[in-house]
Amino acid sequence: MTKKLLFLILFFFVANIAFSQRFDGGALLGLNASQVEGDSFGGYKKPGLAAGFYVETDLAPAVFAAFEIKYSQKGVRKNYTEKDPTQYLMRLNYIDLPIYAGFRTNEWGALIAGIQPGYLLSANEFNAYGEVPPEDQNEFNKFDLQVLAGFQFDIIDRLKADLRLAFSVIHISDNPGDTNYYTKDGLFNNVITLGVYYQIGTL
């Protein structure tokens, strides 16, 4: 039911953009700093690439809506230290479809908020001995849903920066978490993304 509802939201959003009088579109490139809530490793220590395309349209003088499709690397990294020699790496590769609204606070900046459905392309886990045997790896759900919030600001004409936080509202794995009440029933993506957006054209 959730997937069908999200499909309908995506359909109506894209249809609104397609029939609006004007929309801007371009490419995006960014860097993720991610962690997974519910495991025993804390901190945004797993870097990853975020790259794709976006379209946006004005809904009102100070309000706009946007849709993206992007490849996004997430997961967990725990490096060796003298205090804790444990090594662990979780690589999660997604296709994300963020949908959000923005409110322009002034001529160069805007606040944004929305949702981000995602589809898991691949998942791998590694420790100090190499890749974890398949039977010992977490079983990850193919579908993820995150809420996102952040802000955008113009750098120069056609180029803007975007800083946002995205947090899963459904678990990405059924394995029980161990950090707090929210994550006790599974694992959840928690990602900070800094990106640059280049406007290619306007129709």
N, CA and C of each residue as an Amber inpcrd file, in Angstrom:
protein
   609
   0.8350000  -1.2050000   0.0000000   0.0000000   0.0000000   0.0000000
   0.8690000   1.2550000   0.0000000   1.9470000   1.2150000   0.7960000
   2.8440000   2.3680000   0.8660000   3.4980000   2.6360000  -0.4800000
   3.9350000   1.5800000  -1.1640000   4.5830000   1.7420000  -2.4590000
   3.6130000   2.3140000  -3.4830000   2.3540000   1.8610000  -3.4460000
   1.3610000   2.3780000  -4.3890000   1.0910000   3.8560000  -4.1380000
   1.0040000   4.2420000  -2.8760000   0.7750000   5.6430000  -2.5360000
   1.9280000   6.5140000  -3.0070000   3.1500000   6.0580000  -2.7970000
   4.3140000   6.8230000  -3.2350000   4.3690000   6.9290000  -4.7560000
   3.9530000   5.8580000  -5.4490000   3.9100000   5.9050000  -6.9100000
   2.9220000   6.9620000  -7.3760000   1.7590000   7.0350000  -6.7330000
   0.7630000   8.0430000  -7.1060000   1.2730000   9.4530000  -6.8450000
   1.9660000   9.6410000  -5.7040000   2.5320000  10.9560000  -5.3950000
   3.5420000  11.3510000  -6.4660000   4.4100000  10.4140000  -6.8300000
   5.3950000  10.6820000  -7.8790000   4.7230000  11.0270000  -9.2010000
   3.6590000  10.2690000  -9.5480000   2.9710000  10.4880000 -10.8140000
   2.3680000  11.8790000 -10.8760000   1.6500000  12.2750000  -9.8410000
   0.9950000  13.5830000  -9.8500000   2.0170000  14.7130000  -9.7800000
   3.1160000  14.4820000  -9.0700000   4.1490000  15.5100000  -8.9920000
   4.7810000  15.7370000 -10.3630000   5.1600000  14.6490000 -11.0290000
   5.7690000  14.7740000 -12.3500000   4.7810000  15.3450000 -13.3530000
   3.5040000  14.9390000 -13.2580000   2.4930000  15.4750000 -14.1640000
   2.3290000  16.9750000 -13.9750000   2.3900000  17.4390000 -12.7120000
   2.2790000  18.8720000 -12.4500000   3.4220000  19.6390000 -13.0930000
   4.6300000  19.0690000 -12.9850000   5.7930000  19.7090000 -13.5960000
   5.6590000  19.7320000 -15.1180000   5.2040000  18.6000000 -15.6760000
   5.1220000  18.4920000 -17.1270000   4.1430000  19.4940000 -17.7240000
   3.0680000  19.8160000 -16.9940000   2.0610000  20.7140000 -17.5340000
   2.1770000  22.1450000 -17.0130000   3.1880000  22.3980000 -16.1970000
   3.3880000  23.7660000 -15.7360000   3.9720000  24.5950000 -16.8710000
   3.8850000  25.9210000 -16.7680000   4.3440000  26.7920000 -17.8290000
   5.8720000  26.8240000 -17.9380000   6.5440000  26.5350000 -16.8610000
   8.0010000  26.6260000 -16.8660000   8.5930000  25.6740000 -15.8480000
   9.6810000  25.0270000 -16.2200000  10.4550000  24.2960000 -15.2290000
  11.9310000  24.3900000 -15.5690000  12.7500000  24.3530000 -14.5310000
  14.1970000  24.3710000 -14.6760000  14.7260000  22.9670000 -14.4350000
  15.7820000  22.6240000 -15.1180000  16.3680000  21.3060000 -14.9310000
  17.8680000  21.3590000 -15.0390000  18.5250000  20.3760000 -14.4170000
  19.9720000  20.3620000 -14.4720000  20.5600000  19.1220000 -13.8420000
  21.8620000  19.1810000 -13.5880000  22.6060000  18.0650000 -13.0180000
  23.0400000  18.3970000 -11.5970000  23.2260000  17.3630000 -10.7890000
  23.6710000  17.5490000  -9.4080000  24.8140000  16.5930000  -9.1050000
  25.6970000  17.0310000  -8.2470000  26.8280000  16.2200000  -7.8020000
  27.1000000  16.5660000  -6.3470000  27.2250000  15.5330000  -5.5080000
  27.4100000  15.8100000  -4.0960000  28.1700000  14.7230000  -3.3670000
  28.3710000  14.9590000  -2.0800000  29.0730000  14.0290000  -1.2090000
  28.1860000  13.7050000  -0.0160000  27.9900000  12.4090000   0.2370000
  27.2410000  11.9420000   1.4000000  28.1840000  11.6720000   2.5620000
  27.7340000  11.9960000   3.7590000  28.3580000  11.5330000   4.9940000
  27.2800000  10.7510000   5.7150000  27.4530000   9.4420000   5.8580000
  26.3460000   8.6080000   6.3220000  26.7240000   7.7320000   7.5050000
  25.6820000   7.3300000   8.1950000  25.7680000   6.3330000   9.2430000
  24.4630000   5.5470000   9.2340000  24.4260000   4.4630000   9.9830000
  23.2190000   3.6490000  10.0950000  22.8130000   3.6130000  11.5580000
  21.6440000   4.1590000  11.8430000  21.1290000   4.1270000  13.2090000
  20.6760000   2.7120000  13.5440000  21.0180000   2.2760000  14.7610000
  20.6130000   0.9550000  15.2110000  21.7560000  -0.0350000  15.2510000
  22.9300000   0.3300000  14.6980000  24.0890000  -0.5450000  14.8340000
  24.9320000  -0.0520000  16.0200000  26.0930000  -0.6250000  16.1840000
  26.9310000  -0.2570000  17.3410000  28.0040000   0.7630000  16.9930000
  27.9520000   1.3120000  15.7700000  28.9660000   2.2780000  15.3310000
  28.3190000   3.6410000  15.1350000  28.8510000   4.6590000  15.7570000
  28.2830000   5.9930000  15.6420000  29.1440000   6.9030000  14.7820000
  28.5530000   7.9900000  14.3040000  29.2870000   8.9860000  13.5510000
  29.0800000   8.8890000  12.0590000  29.1140000  10.0650000  11.4120000
  28.9500000  10.1250000   9.9510000  30.3090000   9.8660000   9.2880000
  30.7540000   8.6130000   9.3290000  32.1140000   8.2750000   8.9230000
  32.1910000   7.5800000   7.5650000  31.0450000   7.3310000   6.9300000
  31.0680000   6.6550000   5.6230000  30.8140000   7.6770000   4.5230000
  31.8630000   8.0770000   3.7660000  31.6520000   8.9940000   2.6520000
  31.0830000   8.2540000   1.4490000  30.4020000   8.9950000   0.5960000
  29.8400000   8.3810000  -0.6020000  29.4480000   9.4330000  -1.6210000
  29.3010000   8.9980000  -2.8340000  28.9480000   9.8760000  -3.9430000
  27.4370000   9.9950000  -4.0790000  26.9800000  11.1790000  -4.4780000
  25.5830000  11.4020000  -4.8650000  25.6100000  12.1470000  -6.1950000
  24.9350000  11.5980000  -7.2190000  24.9760000  12.2200000  -8.5420000
  23.6980000  11.9060000  -9.3060000  23.1910000  12.8960000 -10.0390000
  21.9780000  12.6660000 -10.8050000  21.4660000  13.9230000 -11.4690000
  20.1420000  14.0170000 -11.5720000  19.4960000  15.1130000 -12.2730000
  18.2940000  15.6110000 -11.4700000  17.8840000  16.8520000 -11.7430000
  16.7520000  17.4300000 -11.0360000  15.9190000  18.2790000 -11.9800000
  14.6460000  18.4580000 -11.6050000  13.7690000  19.4320000 -12.2390000
  13.0170000  20.1490000 -11.1280000  12.6840000  21.4200000 -11.3530000
  11.9070000  22.1670000 -10.3720000  11.0060000  23.1740000 -11.0660000
   9.9370000  23.5330000 -10.3860000   8.9890000  24.4840000 -10.9380000
   8.4580000  25.3780000  -9.8280000   8.1360000  26.6170000 -10.1580000
   7.5790000  27.5460000  -9.1770000   6.0990000  27.2580000  -8.9570000
   5.6960000  27.2200000  -7.6890000   4.2890000  27.0840000  -7.3200000
   3.6930000  28.4250000  -6.9180000   4.5230000  29.3210000  -6.4480000
   4.1400000  30.6680000  -6.0200000   5.4140000  31.5040000  -6.0610000
   5.3110000  32.8290000  -5.9050000   6.5170000  33.6690000  -5.9750000
   7.6540000  33.2200000  -5.0600000   7.3320000  32.7210000  -3.8740000
   8.3830000  32.3170000  -2.9420000   8.4180000  30.8180000  -2.6830000
   7.6310000  30.0460000  -3.4250000   7.5230000  28.6080000  -3.1840000
   7.7870000  27.8470000  -4.4800000   8.5750000  26.7680000  -4.4000000
   8.8310000  25.9240000  -5.5500000   8.7730000  24.4580000  -5.1470000
   8.6380000  23.5940000  -6.1290000   8.6530000  22.1510000  -5.9050000
   9.7160000  21.5420000  -6.8030000  10.3280000  20.4420000  -6.3600000
  11.4130000  19.8380000  -7.1170000  11.3690000  18.3180000  -7.0100000
  11.9260000  17.6870000  -8.0310000  12.0270000  16.2310000  -8.0980000
  13.4280000  15.8840000  -8.5870000  14.0320000  14.8460000  -7.9890000
  15.3600000  14.4160000  -8.3850000  15.3830000  12.9180000  -8.6360000
  16.3170000  12.4890000  -9.4380000  16.6650000  11.0750000  -9.5460000
  18.1750000  10.9970000  -9.4600000  18.6740000  10.2270000  -8.5030000
  20.1230000  10.2320000  -8.2960000  20.6250000   8.9000000  -7.7460000
  21.8670000   8.6090000  -8.0680000  22.5930000   7.4830000  -7.4930000
  23.2350000   7.9580000  -6.2000000  23.1050000   7.1550000  -5.1380000
  23.5530000   7.6110000  -3.8300000  24.2130000   6.4760000  -3.0580000
  25.4480000   6.7150000  -2.5920000  26.1910000   5.7230000  -1.8140000
  26.0450000   6.0240000  -0.3240000  25.6430000   5.0090000   0.4400000
  25.4310000   5.1710000   1.8800000  26.0820000   4.0100000   2.6170000
  25.8980000   3.9660000   3.9470000  26.4140000   2.8330000   4.7000000
  27.1080000   3.2110000   5.9820000  28.1010000   2.3830000   6.3560000
  28.8000000   2.5160000   7.6340000  30.2900000   2.2470000   7.4080000
  31.1490000   2.9840000   8.0990000  32.5860000   2.6950000   8.1020000
  33.1060000   2.7840000   9.5280000  33.7840000   1.7440000   9.9660000
  34.4710000   1.7340000  11.2670000  35.9180000   1.3390000  11.0140000
  36.8390000   2.2970000  11.2100000  38.2540000   2.0420000  10.9850000
  38.9410000   1.5450000  12.2540000  40.0770000   0.9300000  12.0600000
  40.8890000   0.4140000  13.1600000  41.4210000   1.5670000  14.0070000
  41.3540000   1.4110000  15.3160000  42.0150000   2.3280000  16.2490000
  42.6790000   1.4910000  17.3430000  43.6100000   2.0990000  18.0680000
  44.2790000   1.3640000  19.1450000  43.3100000   0.9880000  20.2570000
  42.3450000   1.8740000  20.5120000  41.3700000   1.5870000  21.5630000
  40.3540000   0.5360000  21.1330000  40.0150000   0.5240000  19.8340000
  39.0390000  -0.4240000  19.3220000  39.5110000  -0.9200000  17.9560000
  40.0940000  -2.1150000  17.8840000  40.6450000  -2.6240000  16.6290000
  39.5900000  -3.1450000  15.6420000  38.3370000  -3.0610000  16.0070000
  37.2820000  -3.5510000  15.1170000  37.2890000  -2.7880000  13.8000000
  37.1930000  -3.5110000  12.7030000  37.0710000  -2.9050000  11.3770000
  35.7740000  -3.3960000  10.7410000  35.0430000  -2.4570000  10.1520000
  33.7640000  -2.8410000   9.5340000  33.4140000  -1.8300000   8.4490000
  32.8690000  -2.3200000   7.3480000  32.4340000  -1.4700000   6.2460000
  31.1320000  -2.0180000   5.6710000  30.1240000  -1.1710000   5.6120000
  28.8520000  -1.5020000   4.9850000  28.6610000  -0.5690000   3.7910000
  28.5340000  -1.1260000   2.5940000  28.3140000  -0.3380000   1.3930000
  26.8910000  -0.5690000   0.8930000  26.1320000   0.5200000   0.8450000
  24.7560000   0.4770000   0.3620000  24.6420000   1.4380000  -0.8180000
  24.2190000   0.9400000  -1.9590000  24.0810000   1.7590000  -3.1610000
  22.6110000   1.8540000  -3.5490000  22.1170000   3.0930000  -3.6380000
  20.6940000   3.3430000  -3.8730000  20.4570000   4.1800000  -5.1270000
  19.2690000   4.0270000  -5.6910000  18.6870000   5.0230000  -6.5750000
  17.6330000   5.7500000  -5.7500000  17.8350000   7.0390000  -5.5080000
  16.9140000   7.8390000  -4.7020000  16.0770000   8.7540000  -5.5860000
  14.8400000   9.0100000  -5.1400000  13.9070000   9.8660000  -5.8700000
  13.3410000  10.9320000  -4.9340000  14.1500000  11.9220000  -4.5430000
  13.6670000  12.9580000  -3.6240000  12.5730000  13.8180000  -4.2530000
  11.5650000  14.1130000  -3.4540000  10.4870000  15.0330000  -3.8250000
  10.3640000  16.0340000  -2.6890000  10.4680000  17.3290000  -2.9980000
  10.4500000  18.2920000  -1.9020000   9.9150000  19.6350000  -2.3520000
   9.5190000  20.4070000  -1.3570000   9.0790000  21.7870000  -1.5790000
  10.1030000  22.7280000  -0.9670000  10.2250000  23.9060000  -1.5680000
  11.1710000  24.8900000  -1.0660000  10.5100000  26.2310000  -0.8300000
  10.9720000  26.9200000   0.1700000  10.4790000  28.2630000   0.4900000
  11.6490000  29.2220000   0.4450000  11.5990000  30.1920000  -0.4530000
  12.6860000  31.1550000  -0.6080000  12.6260000  32.1930000   0.5190000
  13.6340000  32.2010000   1.3310000  13.6760000  33.1400000   2.4570000
  14.2030000  34.5070000   2.0340000  14.9510000  34.5440000   0.9270000
  15.4550000  35.7980000   0.3570000  15.8460000  35.5170000  -1.0920000
  16.5490000  36.4370000  -1.7140000  16.8810000  36.2970000  -3.1310000
  17.8880000  35.1910000  -3.4070000  18.6450000  34.7650000  -2.4130000
  19.7020000  33.7910000  -2.6600000  19.5740000  32.5010000  -1.8610000
  18.5890000  32.3960000  -0.9760000  18.4910000  31.2030000  -0.1410000
  17.0910000  30.6530000  -0.0240000  16.9790000  29.3490000   0.2790000
  15.6780000  28.6990000   0.4260000  15.7750000  27.5410000   1.4110000
  14.7190000  27.3260000   2.1700000  14.5700000  26.1530000   3.0180000
  13.8240000  25.0860000   2.2440000  14.2000000  23.8080000   2.4170000
  13.5320000  22.7270000   1.7100000  13.1260000  21.6280000   2.6800000
  12.0780000  20.8700000   2.3250000  11.6260000  19.7250000   3.1090000
  10.8230000  18.8100000   2.2070000  10.9400000  17.5050000   2.4330000
  10.1910000  16.5730000   1.5980000  10.4470000  15.1340000   1.9830000
  10.2080000  14.2320000   1.0290000  10.4060000  12.8040000   1.2390000
  11.3620000  12.2750000   0.1710000  11.9500000  11.1180000   0.4620000
  12.9360000  10.5500000  -0.4500000  12.7750000   9.0320000  -0.5230000
  11.9550000   8.5330000  -1.4400000  11.9210000   7.0920000  -1.6700000
  13.2410000   6.6340000  -2.2700000  13.6430000   5.4190000  -1.9640000
  14.8880000   4.8990000  -2.5010000  14.7960000   3.4170000  -2.7830000
  15.5490000   2.9720000  -3.8080000  15.6010000   1.5470000  -4.1570000
  17.0450000   1.0660000  -4.0290000  17.2330000  -0.0060000  -3.2720000
  18.5670000  -0.5370000  -3.0120000  19.0700000  -1.3280000  -4.2220000
  20.1830000  -0.8780000  -4.7980000  20.7900000  -1.5780000  -5.9300000
  21.6850000  -2.7220000  -5.4640000  22.4860000  -2.4690000  -4.4310000
  23.4040000  -3.4900000  -3.9330000  23.7810000  -3.1990000  -2.4940000
  24.1920000  -4.2510000  -1.7840000  24.6270000  -4.1300000  -0.3930000
  25.7440000  -5.1290000  -0.1430000  26.8230000  -4.6530000   0.4850000
  27.9600000  -5.5120000   0.8220000  28.4940000  -5.1160000   2.1870000
  29.0050000  -6.1110000   2.9210000  29.6030000  -5.8650000   4.2280000
  30.9890000  -6.4960000   4.2890000  31.9230000  -5.7850000   4.9400000
  33.3000000  -6.2430000   5.0360000  33.7930000  -6.0770000   6.4760000
  34.7180000  -6.9550000   6.8800000  35.4030000  -6.8010000   8.1650000
  36.9070000  -6.9090000   7.9220000  37.6780000  -7.0970000   8.9690000
  39.1340000  -7.1220000   8.8460000  39.6280000  -8.2820000   7.9890000
  38.7890000  -9.2960000   7.7890000  39.1960000 -10.4840000   7.0370000
  38.6860000 -10.4780000   5.5890000  38.0080000  -9.3760000   5.2110000
  37.4620000  -9.3200000   3.8690000  35.9430000  -9.2580000   3.8840000
  35.3200000  -9.6880000   2.7970000  33.8630000  -9.6280000   2.7220000
  33.2390000 -10.6420000   3.6700000  32.2190000 -10.1900000   4.3780000
  31.4990000 -11.0500000   5.3050000  30.7660000 -12.1310000   4.5140000
  30.8030000 -13.3910000   4.9580000  30.0850000 -14.4520000   4.2430000
  28.6090000 -14.0900000   4.0780000  28.0190000 -14.4140000   2.9300000
  26.6200000 -14.0360000   2.6670000  25.6530000 -14.4490000   3.7680000
  25.8660000 -15.6280000   4.3530000  24.9350000 -16.1050000   5.3870000
  25.0260000 -15.2910000   6.6750000  26.1230000 -14.5410000   6.8570000
  26.2960000 -13.7310000   8.0690000  25.9760000 -12.2530000   7.8490000
  25.6690000 -11.8650000   6.6190000  25.3600000 -10.4690000   6.3450000
  23.9180000 -10.1450000   6.7070000  23.6590000  -8.8510000   6.9260000
  22.2950000  -8.3950000   7.1670000  21.4460000  -8.6140000   5.9130000
  20.1750000  -8.8580000   6.1130000  19.2340000  -8.9160000   4.9990000
  18.5920000  -7.5310000   4.8680000  18.8950000  -6.8440000   3.7720000
  18.4340000  -5.4730000   3.5890000  17.1690000  -5.4310000   2.7440000
  16.2670000  -4.5370000   3.1290000  15.0530000  -4.3280000   2.3550000
  15.3810000  -3.5320000   1.0960000  14.7200000  -3.8610000   0.0060000
  14.9710000  -3.1750000  -1.2580000  14.4410000  -1.7450000  -1.2560000
  13.4080000  -1.4750000  -0.4760000  12.7610000  -0.1600000  -0.4940000
  13.1030000   0.6240000   0.7600000  13.4230000   1.8980000   0.5750000
  13.6860000   2.7960000   1.7000000  12.8480000   4.0560000   1.5270000
  12.4860000   4.6650000   2.6230000  11.7600000   5.9340000   2.5950000
  12.3550000   6.8410000   3.6570000  12.8500000   8.0050000   3.2310000
  13.4370000   8.9600000   4.1460000  12.6770000  10.2750000   4.1090000
  12.7110000  11.0060000   5.2180000  12.2810000  12.3980000   5.2280000
  13.5460000  13.2360000   5.1230000  13.4330000  14.3910000   4.4800000
  14.6080000  15.2330000   4.2970000  14.2880000  16.6830000   4.6370000
  15.2990000  17.3990000   5.0590000  15.1770000  18.8320000   5.3390000
  16.5460000  19.4590000   5.1660000  16.5560000  20.7110000   4.7290000
  17.8260000  21.3900000   4.5400000  17.6460000  22.7710000   3.9660000
  18.6890000  23.2890000   3.3440000  18.5880000  24.6080000   2.7260000
  19.4650000  24.6640000   1.4790000  19.1180000  25.5620000   0.5790000
  19.8660000  25.8050000  -0.6430000  20.2680000  27.2740000  -0.7000000
  21.4030000  27.5600000  -1.3280000  21.7780000  28.9500000  -1.5130000
  22.5240000  29.0920000  -2.8440000  22.2820000  30.2070000  -3.5110000
  22.8960000  30.4700000  -4.8060000  24.3740000  30.8080000  -4.6410000
  25.2020000  30.2760000  -5.5490000  26.6260000  30.5880000  -5.5700000
  26.8940000  31.6330000  -6.6520000  26.5780000  31.2770000  -7.8820000
  26.6120000  32.1980000  -9.0110000  25.4160000  31.8570000  -9.8920000
  25.2540000  32.5670000 -10.9750000  24.1610000  32.2930000 -11.8930000
  24.2040000  30.8420000 -12.3730000  23.0880000  30.1350000 -12.2540000
  22.9050000  28.7400000 -12.6660000  23.5650000  27.7220000 -11.7410000
  24.2350000  28.1650000 -10.6950000  24.9190000  27.2380000  -9.7910000
  24.5050000  27.5090000  -8.3490000  24.0730000  26.4670000  -7.6520000
  23.6780000  26.6170000  -6.2580000  24.1790000  25.4330000  -5.4430000
  24.2640000  25.6290000  -4.1430000  24.6850000  24.5880000  -3.2160000
  23.4890000  24.1350000  -2.3880000  23.5490000  22.8940000  -1.9280000
  22.4420000  22.2970000  -1.1830000  23.0240000  21.4820000  -0.0280000
  22.5510000  21.7380000   1.1780000  22.9430000  20.9670000   2.3620000
  21.6830000  20.4210000   2.9990000  21.6280000  19.0880000   3.1630000
  20.4010000  18.4890000   3.6950000  20.6890000  17.2680000   4.5650000
  19.7310000  16.9600000   5.4120000  19.7520000  15.7580000   6.2440000
  18.5740000  14.8880000   5.8360000  18.8260000  13.5920000   5.6310000
  17.7670000  12.6410000   5.2900000  17.8220000  11.4770000   6.2650000
  16.6410000  11.1020000   6.7870000  16.5740000  10.0700000   7.8220000
  15.4630000   9.0920000   7.4720000  15.7670000   7.7960000   7.5120000
  14.7660000   6.7770000   7.1860000  13.6300000   6.7570000   8.2030000
  12.4230000   6.5700000   7.6900000  11.2510000   6.4210000   8.5660000
  10.7340000   4.9890000   8.5620000  11.3120000   4.1420000   7.7120000
  11.0840000   2.7050000   7.7720000  12.4480000   2.0370000   7.8220000
  12.5400000   0.8660000   8.4300000  13.8600000   0.2600000   8.6040000
  14.3790000  -0.3120000   7.2920000  15.7010000  -0.2620000   7.1340000
  16.3460000  -0.8020000   5.9390000  16.7300000  -2.2620000   6.1360000
  16.6960000  -2.7310000   7.3850000  16.9520000  -4.1280000   7.6990000
  16.1260000  -4.5010000   8.9160000  15.6670000  -5.7370000   8.9560000
  14.8440000  -6.1930000  10.0770000  15.6730000  -6.5860000  11.2900000
  16.9880000  -6.6010000  11.1370000  17.8200000  -6.9500000  12.2820000
  17.6100000  -5.9530000  13.4050000  17.4490000  -6.4270000  14.6510000
  17.1690000  -5.4980000  15.7580000  18.3110000  -4.5430000  16.0190000
  17.9720000  -3.2990000  16.2840000  18.9740000  -2.3060000  16.6430000
  19.2350000  -2.3340000  18.1300000  20.2150000  -1.5180000  18.5700000
  20.5800000  -1.5830000  19.9850000  20.9020000  -0.2090000  20.5630000
  20.4680000   0.8900000  19.8850000  20.8730000   2.2070000  20.3770000
  19.7940000   2.9280000  21.1760000  18.5580000   2.9230000  20.7220000
  17.5110000   3.6330000  21.4460000  16.1520000   3.0790000  21.0500000
  15.1050000   3.6550000  21.6040000  13.7600000   3.1240000  21.3560000
  13.3930000   3.1910000  19.8810000  13.7740000   4.2870000  19.2160000
  13.3920000   4.4500000  17.8140000  13.9920000   3.3580000  16.9410000
  15.2560000   2.9800000  17.2020000  15.9550000   2.0460000  16.3270000
  15.9620000   0.6080000  16.8440000  15.2240000   0.3240000  17.9060000
  15.3160000  -1.0120000  18.4910000  14.7250000  -2.0920000  17.5960000
  13.9090000  -1.7260000  16.6200000  13.2810000  -2.7060000  15.7520000
  13.9670000  -2.8480000  14.4010000  15.1340000  -2.2370000  14.1960000
  15.8070000  -2.3770000  12.9150000  16.8820000  -1.3310000  12.7030000
  17.3940000  -1.2810000  11.4790000  18.4310000  -0.3480000  11.0890000
  17.8500000   0.7210000  10.1740000  18.3870000   1.9510000  10.2700000
  17.8390000   3.0920000   9.5460000  18.9670000   3.9470000   8.9650000
  18.8290000   4.3590000   7.7140000  19.8020000   5.2640000   7.1030000
  19.7120000   6.6580000   7.7200000  20.8670000   7.2750000   7.9080000
  20.9680000   8.6400000   8.4170000  22.0830000   9.3120000   7.6190000
  21.7250000  10.2830000   6.7550000  22.6810000  10.7980000   5.7750000
  22.6630000  12.3230000   5.7310000  23.8430000  12.9260000   5.7420000
  24.0170000  14.3470000   5.4730000  24.6320000  14.4760000   4.0780000
  24.0360000  15.3090000   3.2410000  24.5210000  15.4720000   1.8730000
  24.8160000  16.9360000   1.5770000  26.0020000  17.1830000   1.0320000
  26.3640000  18.5060000   0.5190000  26.5190000  18.3690000  -0.9880000
  25.7100000  19.1190000  -1.7360000  25.7240000  18.9860000  -3.1810000
  25.7670000  20.3250000  -3.8860000  26.1450000  20.2730000  -5.1580000
  26.0860000  21.4400000  -6.0380000  25.1410000  21.1050000  -7.1850000
  24.3450000  22.1000000  -7.5840000  23.3260000  21.9300000  -8.6010000
  23.5900000  22.9360000  -9.7240000  23.6940000  22.4040000 -10.9490000
  23.9340000  23.2780000 -12.1020000  22.7370000  23.2380000 -13.0190000
  22.1340000  24.3920000 -13.2470000  20.9630000  24.4920000 -14.1120000
  21.3940000  24.4300000 -15.5730000  20.8890000  23.4310000 -16.2890000
  21.2470000  23.2570000 -17.6930000  20.3270000  24.0360000 -18.6060000
  19.0050000  24.0280000 -18.2760000  18.0800000  24.7090000 -19.1690000
  16.7740000  25.0590000 -18.4910000  15.9810000  25.8680000 -19.1970000
  14.6640000  26.2980000 -18.7410000  13.6860000  26.1630000 -19.9020000
  12.5210000  25.5650000 -19.6070000  11.4890000  25.4000000 -20.6140000
  10.2160000  26.1000000 -20.1710000
